[in-house]
């Protein structure tokens, strides 16, 4: 007798690999078989959300997020955590004016009430701060208090700079994967390597195989025992972008070198589109190379999402030519690469990699040396790792100044061995604007962190309180000029014949470093009016601002790249007609006796469509009601 259990029936089919794929795909794990707890296998959690605008509070359905140390530790109270986003009325990025500060202060200091629960400000991670978001938490009913959760995060009493104090709290809210338990007896604190103002190993630690044993992986006292992984060392593809291209051009790399890599990428994408529908290996290469899909690694996290589904299906041997979902994903992959090429000038560099920075704890590298690094003398040694870049521990501060001022707390470095992309070496130093005789290569720009701001915590010795952190959060939103400064730098470099060497760009670069450090230093980067721009190049697509036609390389590449899907509209129409007109089923995916369930499946499909339609109509009704209420108030 034919089993009605989908699991048993799939076992009888030739495509047993599909079963393993379904088991590995997180959102269906349990939903398909009726077993398992959501998020247990994927490491993800469903987090309730709310958006605070200048006029209203919009409650939104829970959204899947990567878990962190706090949500794992207090998993039984996960419904009490609320992600709050501060946005404009159109749900875009909020430009906080002084008139709106009192409204937001009320939420940050007094909390907000949703469905009878009062949520109060808890903390924020670094990425949440940049996105103008934070976590709120609802106490009560025997649940831990917000203060007890913050105490569990660690002892921050010795950190009296408000921004840094909040950043350390936020480390527990960073998305991580929990791995091995590390008993306290196996931990050992090792002093940092320092010289003058530089702390070379700040943020670094050492570990044996599988077990951590110290270092500044523990930047403050806490009682956590699991080793939590944010990311692991792996070789990632390297891409040029607009900032990269601007600097390379300023340093003397000819435009034709970039144009050749651009043409090669477009040619490869066109070839991939023609061949990947019939060649699984070519399809897998397209997914991995052009959409940054890499293996799951050793963290144990299940990868989810349409592209991971497609990659798993390709590896399972599903026939691409007869599977419309796979075809649509593969075409979308190509279209996404073309969109990035047009709007971000994201050009793949075959002879390069993006690697995680690590310190040479063995002492084999000499000062000024790094293994396989652009800008430093290369050293070949058996300890060199394709998945990371190693730098000397006794001179790291100066070395990172030559590589965009990075450090070793998880920064990624672009390592390029494409000789044509290396700036030409010239004698002398180009310290004067327009001094072409002295060459293109410059000494690294020095960045001195601002003096520690005086706060009530540092003056009174009582420590940082949550009111100060809430005030700092609002101060950051008010003074978040990082994006504006970066855009102004791009515009000034495009307008000036000296590129990024012009005086305005040098001032903007210094401001950019200050703005990047603002979340920890507490000192905002003041954007002076004389450095602001009132028109933008066409490649930035600022439709609401004055625009000019860029004559430099980035502008030419932008205009040479057609919008995705516009290259052959006739073929796109044929593809749509074929998709809508039906397709040939892959017989290997059909379980014996599937005909008995077709009627039930059709009913379920129709019911699902009606449910989605009802939800959309309800959402439209709420929008109309909000609009009517707003009009009445006016």
VENLINNOR-V481894 format. One record per pair of residues at least 24 apart in sequence whose C-alpha atoms are under 6 Angstrom apart, sorted by the first residue. I is the first residue (numbers start at 1). J is the second residue. Records with the same first field share a line. If there is no record, write none. Layout:
I: J / J
This chain:
13: 591
17: 316
42: 301 / 302
43: 67
48: 82
49: 82 / 83 / 84
50: 84
51: 84 / 85 / 86
52: 86
53: 87 / 88 / 89
66: 175
67: 175
68: 173 / 174 / 175 / 176
69: 172
80: 137 / 138
81: 136 / 137
82: 135 / 136
83: 134 / 135
84: 133 / 134
85: 133
86: 132
96: 478
108: 470
124: 170
125: 170 / 173 / 174
154: 221 / 222
155: 221
157: 463
160: 457 / 458 / 463 / 464
163: 519 / 520 / 521 / 522
164: 520
176: 228 / 229 / 230
177: 228 / 229
178: 228
179: 227 / 228
180: 226 / 227
181: 225 / 226
182: 225 / 226
186: 213
187: 213 / 214
188: 213 / 214
189: 214 / 215
190: 215
198: 397
200: 396 / 397
203: 409
233: 356 / 387 / 388
234: 387
235: 355 / 387
236: 353 / 354
237: 353 / 354
238: 349 / 352 / 353 / 354
239: 346 / 347 / 348 / 349
240: 346 / 347
241: 345 / 346
242: 345
250: 499
251: 423 / 440 / 441
252: 423 / 440
253: 423
262: 347
277: 320 / 321
322: 584
335: 564
338: 564
339: 564
342: 558 / 561
351: 417 / 418
352: 415 / 416 / 417
353: 414 / 415
354: 413 / 414
355: 387 / 388 / 412 / 413
356: 388 / 412
357: 388 / 389 / 408
358: 390 / 408
359: 390 / 391 / 393
360: 390 / 391 / 392 / 393
365: 392
367: 392 / 395
373: 415
374: 415 / 416
401: 444
402: 444
482: 515
